[in-house]
Amino acid sequence: MVDIELLKEKITTSGMTVKAIAEKSGILRETFYNRLKGTGEFTASEIVSLTKVLRLSKSDRDKIFLNEKLN
C-alpha cells in the first residue's frame, strides 16, 4: 500500500508542482492525480521515474511505495 501522505510531503518539499512532476516523470497528469487519490496502483516504471524526479533515497522510496501496514 502506498503511503500517499508521505508522497505528498515529498512533492511539497520538492518545490515542484504536481503537473511538473507528472511531466518530468512521463506520467499523464490525470493518471498521476488519480494515483494520488488512491485510484489505481503505481507501476514499477512510474515508481522508478518518481524516485528520480523527486530525488528520493532508497529508504524513502521503500517507505512510500513498499509500505506494508500490518493490522
C-alpha positions in Angstrom: 0.0 0.0 0.0 1.3 3.4 -1.0 1.9 6.0 1.7 0.1 8.8 -0.1 0.7 11.3 2.7 4.4 10.8 2.7 4.5 11.0 -1.1 2.5 14.3 -1.0 5.0 15.6 1.7 7.9 14.8 -0.7 6.1 16.5 -3.5 5.7 19.6 -1.4 9.3 19.7 -0.3 10.5 19.2 -3.9 9.2 22.7 -4.8 7.7 21.4 -8.0 4.0 21.3 -8.9 2.2 18.1 -9.4 1.9 18.9 -13.1 5.6 19.5 -13.4 6.4 16.2 -11.6 4.0 14.3 -13.9 5.6 15.8 -17.0 9.1 15.1 -15.9 8.3 11.6 -14.8 6.4 10.8 -18.0 3.2 10.1 -16.2 0.0 11.5 -17.6 -1.2 14.3 -15.4 -4.6 12.8 -15.0 -3.1 9.4 -14.1 -0.8 11.0 -11.6 -3.7 12.8 -9.9 -5.7 9.6 -9.8 -2.8 7.7 -8.2 -2.6 10.5 -5.5 -6.3 9.9 -4.8 -5.7 6.2 -4.4 -7.3 5.2 -7.7 -5.1 2.5 -9.3 -1.6 1.5 -8.3 1.7 2.9 -9.3 3.6 0.8 -11.8 7.2 -0.1 -11.4 8.3 2.3 -14.2 6.3 5.1 -12.5 8.0 4.4 -9.2 11.4 4.5 -10.9 10.6 7.8 -12.6 9.2 9.4 -9.5 12.2 8.3 -7.5 14.5 10.1 -9.9 12.4 13.2 -10.3 11.8 13.6 -6.6 15.3 12.6 -5.8 14.1 10.0 -3.3 16.5 7.9 -1.3 16.0 4.2 -1.5 14.8 4.3 2.1 12.2 7.0 1.2 11.2 5.1 -1.9 10.6 2.0 0.1 8.7 3.8 2.8 6.4 5.4 0.2 5.8 2.6 -2.3 6.6 -0.6 -0.5 4.9 0.4 2.8 3.2 -2.7 4.2 0.9 -1.7 7.0 0.2 -4.6 9.3 -3.0 -4.9 11.2 
